[in-house]
Amino acid sequence: MKISRPSPSMVVSIIALVFAMTGTGIAAVNFATNAGAVDGKSAVADGASRSVAAGRLVATQRSGDEKGTIASRYLDPDLARGATSVFGKAYQVADNQTLAPEALGSIPGLGQLTASCTDQNGTAGKEDPGTTLVFANQSGDAVNFSRSVGTTAPELGALAAGAQHQFSIGGSNTFELHVERNCTNYFVKGVVRQDCRNTDNASCLVYWFSLATSG
């Protein structure tokens, strides 16, 4: 049987079909390789080293207080040096007693701030809320210290290692606290308020925000 030569149009069709099939295969391989990638960049899990993460996407943290955010070690150090926090709590006055101190906040390498609520009125059933705040230097070294209440001039100085700075606010007022050591700063701006004074249901209210930065 004689086999005739394919026509020129048939040759062109076969060549086109081969290229089309080859291109589809390459596209399929590329798609499988880059599945789940964004702009061709695949992601690494939180916890990967910075060298491994270089040039790739980074997953957010799965748990902890920073859940859903990107860990600071992957960010520009100049943008990741500061941290803020807030606090707010009311303390019921115990008639003719002083409550145990309660932690308000702390910063590693500097120390801890606490507050206690006391009854300043010795008459039973007539409570006069007062708040005492204490900063304890837990840094192991002296720290620079500044504290002010209301519009009074700030108290400035150094606080020795292991020492405490205590101040009391007998009524309602604002306060500021600034502690520094080796370019690490802890700044607190807060409010102390006495509620229902001279009743049997009085309370101390403390609320503030803080900013911690390191150089």
Protein Blocks (a to p, Z undefined) as FASTA:
>chain_A
ZZddddfklmmmmmmmmmmmmmmmmmmmmmmmmgoiaehiacddehiafklmgopacddd
fedjkgoiacfklpcfklmmbccddddddddddehiacddddfbdcehiaccddddddfb
fbghiacdddddddddfkopacdddddehjbccdeddddehiacddddfbdcddddddde
ehiacddddddddehihiakbccddddddddddZZ
